[in-house]
Amino acid sequence: MIDLYFWPTPNGWKVSIALEEMGLKYEPHLVNISAGDQFKPAFLAISPNNRMPAIVDHQGPENAAISIFESGAILQYLAQKTDQFGGRTAREKIAVTQWLMWQMGGVGPMAGQAHHFLKYAPAMDPPNDLPYAKDRYRNEVARLYGVLDRQLAHHEYVAGDFISIADIAIWPWASLWEGQQQTLDDKPHLARWLDLMAARPGVQRGRALHAELRGDISTDKKAHGVLFKR
């Protein structure tokens, strides 16, 4: 049994989807990031960067428990543990790793900043409606999705003809393209891939985990204080 410390956000979905796709048994433990659960000492002992998701695998290496934070590290660990979704050959493994790193260093941070400056910052107290920041991150997300569309023009999945943890990492963020003020009109291959991933039962189950708790906090001043001012 794996303990999953989770809240229904794109980074949380990465791991819930992976666990479902890999057929691993897990127990979700909710970390309400809007209420400040990520700062509690018990959680910090597992995730010192006060970010979810995190896991505790009670049957880790040498059959001893191990805790892991950072979604990309968790995905790599689970792929190694199960020998699934990590690539079959040395070249495939390299392709998976580079696209996973591309997500961790690019799509995730840039899309996250786009969400912040387009949706949350203008509603903060005082308002921070910053045209430069909006354009900066909206345009960078568009550039990254153009890179992804060109890659998917030649491959069924991100790293090749096989689904991998790279797809699992990218899809939760890319599926929110509308909130990032993006368009798919000029990205047909990205649109195809988004639908391909969304049709998978494991993706659907992972995305649905505690979906009822996902709300709009764009005008929640208390949540803003917890998320953006600590």
Order of alpha helices (4+ residues) and beta strands (2+ residues): beta-alpha-beta-alpha-beta-beta-alpha-alpha-alpha-alpha-alpha-alpha-alpha-alpha
